[in-house]
Structures are given as structure tokens and as C-alpha cells.
């Protein structure tokens, strides 16, 4: 899916309101949600060992699913998204956290933020929409905004996961639109001035979703 199509799709109030229910209401969705959050928490804790009170940006924050997780961990978070409709849902979801969270409309193609604004920039559920050239641009933007760490998730491609995608397609299960091979991950992150600090699969061999923790070089 092209970047412009992604932007337009999520600027719809119905899509925003139905986003969580469509993805995380059934058993498979709830299980994936729990496992994905567990992998993200693991990476966040790695950063807390070095930076106990990081300044965090969650972008695109969408409906605030991960923003809420970060706030539950005791962090102060800025949620950014291009879609005002998604931000409205996120703001409602995270209203109990008061001044610990703020939201702003933000386009990663032109974020209009000073460089090195945050200690940790988190980008979840975007890269699997984008081809390699688009991912390179996003990695560069995320690198500019952070002083120290970037966290993203990607849909990992290897021979094993290629077979798994074929099986999922045969079973009419959902698959990511775009995948990243290990050489692509190394190239795309290195070009952005980032190196891999750690990585965790949401569920190795059962899910191709991988959470990467990257350090700015």
C-alpha cells in the first residue's frame, strides 16, 4: 500500500472507531495483542535500564493502543498521528493519564519537529504497509527525531516465514502487505544511522512480526 493511500485510509471516523474491534476482539486478535505488547514491553525495559525516564514519542499512535501500554509502564508519552480521527479515539482511551500524555497531528513525511526531540521514538504497525524505499525514508525520519533509541516492528521474511505466508494465504488468513528480509533490515537501518540493539519475535515461527530496538549511531 502506498504511503498516500495509508494516510487517506485512516483519516476516516468509521475506520478509526472500528480499528481495535476489527483487529483485536476475537481470540486470535486478543492473543496477538497480548504477545505483541509483551515483546514491546521487553524492548522498552531495555531502554529503561539506560534511560530511567525517557522522553517518548509514539508515532503513528493510531487509537492509542501502544500509547496506553507505555503510560501503564509509567512513562510520559507524546502520541503523534496524521489522522485527527485516530487521535480522537486515542485521546479518549488515554484520558485517565492526565498530563502524562499529549497528542499532536504529525506527518512522518514532514514531521515539523526539531531533530533529537525524544529519547525513544516508537513506530508500531507502519513498516508492514510500506515497500523498502518508503521504509528507508521513515527510518531516516525516526532517526532524526531521536537522541538515542528507535523501536519499530516489521514483518520478517525468511524461507520459513515465506512458507508460512503461503499457508496463511491458502487458509485465507490475513498477512502483512510488505515484508523485510534481514539484509533489507540491515541496509535500511544503517542508511538511517541506526544499528540493531536487540530484536524479539512476537512468537517465533508462529508470527513473522518482529520488534526491533535500534540505537542511533
C-alpha positions as CSV (number, residue, x, y, z in Angstrom):
1,X,0.0,0.0,0.0
2,X,1.5,3.4,-1.0
3,X,2.1,5.9,1.7
4,X,-0.5,8.3,0.5
5,X,-3.2,5.6,0.4
6,X,-2.3,4.6,4.0
7,X,-2.6,8.2,5.1
8,X,-6.0,8.6,3.5
9,X,-7.4,5.3,4.7
10,X,-7.0,6.1,8.4
11,X,-8.5,9.6,8.1
12,X,-12.0,8.2,8.3
13,X,-14.0,8.3,11.5
14,X,-15.6,4.8,10.9
15,X,-12.2,3.2,10.3
16,X,-10.8,4.9,13.5
17,X,-13.7,3.8,15.7
18,X,-13.7,0.3,14.4
19,X,-10.0,-0.2,14.2
20,X,-9.4,-2.1,17.6
21,X,-12.6,-4.1,17.4
22,X,-11.8,-5.4,13.9
23,X,-8.3,-6.5,14.8
24,X,-8.2,-7.4,18.5
25,X,-11.7,-8.5,19.5
26,X,-11.6,-12.2,18.6
27,X,-9.4,-14.9,20.2
28,X,-6.6,-14.7,17.7
29,X,-6.6,-10.9,17.8
30,X,-6.6,-10.8,21.6
31,X,-3.7,-13.3,21.7
32,X,-1.7,-11.4,19.2
33,X,-2.3,-8.1,21.0
34,X,-1.0,-9.6,24.3
35,X,2.1,-11.2,22.7
36,X,2.9,-8.1,20.7
37,X,2.6,-5.9,23.8
38,X,4.8,-8.3,25.7
39,X,7.6,-8.0,23.1
40,X,7.3,-4.2,23.1
41,X,7.5,-4.1,26.9
42,X,10.6,-6.2,26.8
43,X,12.3,-3.7,24.4
44,X,11.1,-0.7,26.4
45,X,12.6,-2.2,29.6
46,X,16.0,-2.5,27.8
47,X,15.9,1.3,27.2
48,X,14.9,2.0,30.8
49,X,18.0,0.3,32.1
50,X,19.9,3.1,30.4
51,X,17.4,5.9,30.5
52,X,15.1,5.5,33.5
53,X,12.9,8.4,32.5
54,X,12.9,8.7,28.7
55,X,11.0,11.3,26.7
56,X,8.9,9.1,24.4
57,X,7.1,9.6,21.0
58,X,4.7,7.0,19.8
59,X,4.1,7.6,16.1
60,X,1.8,6.7,14.4
61,X,-0.1,6.3,17.6
62,X,-3.3,5.3,15.9
63,X,-6.0,4.6,18.5
64,X,-3.5,4.8,21.4
65,X,-3.2,1.0,21.9
66,X,0.6,1.2,22.4
67,X,0.4,4.7,23.9
68,X,-1.7,3.3,26.7
69,X,0.7,0.5,27.2
70,X,3.6,2.9,27.6
71,X,1.6,5.1,30.0
72,X,0.8,2.0,32.1
73,X,4.5,1.5,32.4
74,X,4.8,4.9,34.0
75,X,6.2,6.8,31.0
76,X,5.4,10.2,29.7
77,X,4.4,10.0,26.1
78,X,3.6,12.2,23.1
79,X,1.3,10.4,20.7
80,X,1.5,11.6,17.1
81,X,-0.6,10.6,14.1
82,X,-1.6,12.1,10.8
83,X,-5.3,11.2,11.4
84,X,-7.3,13.5,13.7
85,X,-9.9,10.8,13.8
86,X,-7.5,8.3,15.2
87,X,-6.1,10.8,17.7
88,X,-9.7,11.5,19.0
89,X,-10.0,7.8,19.8
90,X,-6.5,7.7,21.4
91,X,-7.3,10.7,23.5
92,X,-10.4,9.2,24.9
93,X,-8.6,5.9,25.6
94,X,-5.8,7.6,27.5
95,X,-7.7,10.4,29.2
96,X,-7.2,8.8,32.7
97,X,-3.4,9.6,32.4
98,X,-3.9,13.3,32.5
99,X,-0.7,15.4,31.9
100,X,1.4,12.3,31.3
101,X,0.3,12.2,27.7
102,X,-0.3,14.6,24.9
103,X,-1.3,14.2,21.3
104,X,-0.5,16.1,18.1
105,X,-1.2,15.7,14.4
106,X,2.1,14.6,12.8
107,X,3.0,13.5,9.3
108,X,6.2,11.4,9.1
109,X,6.9,12.7,5.6
110,X,7.2,16.2,7.2
111,X,7.0,15.9,11.0
112,X,7.9,19.6,11.7
113,X,9.7,18.6,14.9
114,X,13.2,19.6,15.9
115,X,15.9,17.0,15.5
116,X,16.8,15.0,18.6
117,X,13.5,15.8,20.3
118,X,13.0,12.5,22.0
119,X,15.0,9.8,23.8
120,X,12.9,7.0,22.4
121,X,10.7,7.0,19.2
122,X,8.4,4.1,18.8
123,X,6.8,3.2,15.5
124,X,4.4,0.2,15.5
125,X,2.3,-1.2,12.7
126,X,3.5,1.1,9.9
127,X,6.5,-0.6,8.2
128,X,4.5,-3.6,7.0
129,X,2.4,-1.3,4.9
130,X,5.5,0.1,3.1
131,X,8.0,-1.0,0.4
132,X,11.7,-0.9,1.0
133,X,12.2,2.6,-0.4
134,X,9.4,4.0,1.7
135,X,10.8,2.3,4.8
136,X,14.2,3.9,4.2
137,X,12.6,7.3,4.3
138,X,10.7,6.6,7.5
139,X,13.8,5.1,9.2
140,X,15.7,8.3,8.4
141,X,12.9,10.5,9.8
142,X,12.7,8.4,13.0
143,X,16.5,8.6,13.4
144,X,16.4,12.4,13.1
145,X,13.7,12.7,15.8
146,X,15.5,10.6,18.5
147,X,18.5,11.2,20.6
148,X,19.1,7.6,21.5
149,X,16.6,4.8,20.6
150,X,14.1,3.9,17.9
151,X,11.7,0.9,18.2
152,X,9.8,-0.4,15.2
153,X,8.1,-3.6,14.3
154,X,8.5,-5.3,10.9
155,X,7.1,-8.3,9.1
156,X,10.1,-10.6,8.8
157,X,10.7,-12.6,5.7
158,X,12.9,-15.8,5.6
159,X,12.4,-19.2,3.9
160,X,10.4,-20.5,6.8
161,X,8.2,-17.4,7.0
162,X,7.7,-17.5,3.3
163,X,6.2,-20.9,3.5
164,X,4.1,-19.8,6.5
165,X,2.7,-16.9,4.4
166,X,1.7,-19.3,1.6
167,X,-0.1,-21.5,4.1
168,X,-1.8,-18.5,5.7
169,X,-2.9,-17.3,2.3
170,X,-4.3,-20.8,1.5
171,X,-6.2,-20.7,4.8
172,X,-7.5,-17.2,3.9
173,X,-5.8,-15.7,6.9
174,X,-4.5,-12.1,7.0
175,X,-0.9,-11.4,6.1
176,X,1.2,-8.3,6.0
177,X,1.3,-6.4,2.8
178,X,5.1,-5.9,2.8
179,X,7.9,-7.9,4.4
180,X,11.5,-7.2,5.3
181,X,14.4,-9.6,4.8
182,X,17.3,-9.5,7.2
183,X,19.6,-7.9,4.6
184,X,16.9,-5.3,3.9
185,X,16.6,-4.5,7.6
186,X,20.4,-4.1,7.9
187,X,20.6,-1.8,4.9
188,X,17.5,0.3,5.7
189,X,18.6,0.9,9.3
190,X,22.2,1.5,8.5
191,X,21.4,4.1,5.9
192,X,19.4,5.9,8.6
193,X,22.3,5.9,11.1
194,X,20.8,3.2,13.2
195,X,22.1,-0.1,14.4
196,X,20.3,-3.1,15.8
197,X,20.5,-3.2,19.6
198,X,18.1,-6.2,20.1
199,X,15.2,-7.9,18.4
200,X,12.3,-10.1,19.6
201,X,9.7,-12.1,17.7
202,X,6.1,-11.7,18.9
203,X,6.0,-15.5,18.7
204,X,8.9,-17.2,16.8
205,X,7.8,-19.4,13.9
206,X,4.1,-18.7,14.6
207,X,4.3,-15.0,13.7
208,X,6.6,-13.1,11.4
209,X,6.1,-9.9,13.5
210,X,9.5,-8.8,14.9
211,X,10.1,-5.9,17.2
212,X,13.5,-4.1,16.6
213,X,15.2,-1.9,19.1
214,X,17.6,0.4,17.3
215,X,20.3,2.7,18.6
216,X,21.3,5.9,16.9
217,X,24.9,5.9,15.9
